[in-house]
Amino acid sequence: MKTNEIMLLFKQFEDAASMIENVECWSAREIQLLLGYSKWENFEKVVEKAKIACENAGENTSDHFPDVRKTIQMPKGAEREVVDILLTRYACYLIAQNGDSRK
């Protein structure tokens, strides 16, 4: 991977961060796209592997992967509520470690 690509991905990752209750976190739905997963169902499998790694490290998964709901815009102005997961930086690291290395 070229240095420019790495710098761009790093900037996109940092720009996607949010502060919620004084905790830096990322939306799994946004990270999914940054990591090149087009389908939520495929990305969820990676998240589940990362949760197992988190547990194996002695961490509480609910501290790093809390489930949330998010409203998204649909065509013609409609809205729909979808499942999302807030991710700590540690959770993002575990997802990157457990994801598809080709992405």
Secondary structure in CASP SS format (residue, H / E / C, confidence):
PFRMAT SS
TARGET T0000
AUTHOR 0000-0000-0000
METHOD secondary structure of the structure
MODEL  1
M C 1.00
K C 1.00
T H 1.00
N H 1.00
E H 1.00
I H 1.00
M H 1.00
L H 1.00
L H 1.00
F H 1.00
K H 1.00
Q H 1.00
F H 1.00
E H 1.00
D H 1.00
A C 1.00
A C 1.00
S E 1.00
M E 1.00
I E 1.00
E C 1.00
N C 1.00
V E 1.00
E E 1.00
C E 1.00
W E 1.00
S E 1.00
A H 1.00
R H 1.00
E H 1.00
I H 1.00
Q H 1.00
L H 1.00
L H 1.00
L C 1.00
G C 1.00
Y C 1.00
S C 1.00
K C 1.00
W H 1.00
E H 1.00
N H 1.00
F H 1.00
E H 1.00
K H 1.00
V H 1.00
V H 1.00
E H 1.00
K H 1.00
A H 1.00
K H 1.00
I H 1.00
A H 1.00
C H 1.00
E H 1.00
N H 1.00
A C 1.00
G C 1.00
E C 1.00
N C 1.00
T H 1.00
S H 1.00
D H 1.00
H H 1.00
F C 1.00
P C 1.00
D E 1.00
V E 1.00
R E 1.00
K E 1.00
T E 1.00
I E 1.00
Q E 1.00
M C 1.00
P H 1.00
K H 1.00
G H 1.00
A C 1.00
E E 1.00
R E 1.00
E E 1.00
V E 1.00
V E 1.00
D E 1.00
I E 1.00
L E 1.00
L E 1.00
T C 1.00
R H 1.00
Y H 1.00
A H 1.00
C H 1.00
Y H 1.00
L H 1.00
I H 1.00
A H 1.00
Q H 1.00
N H 1.00
G C 1.00
D C 1.00
S C 1.00
R C 1.00
K C 1.00
END
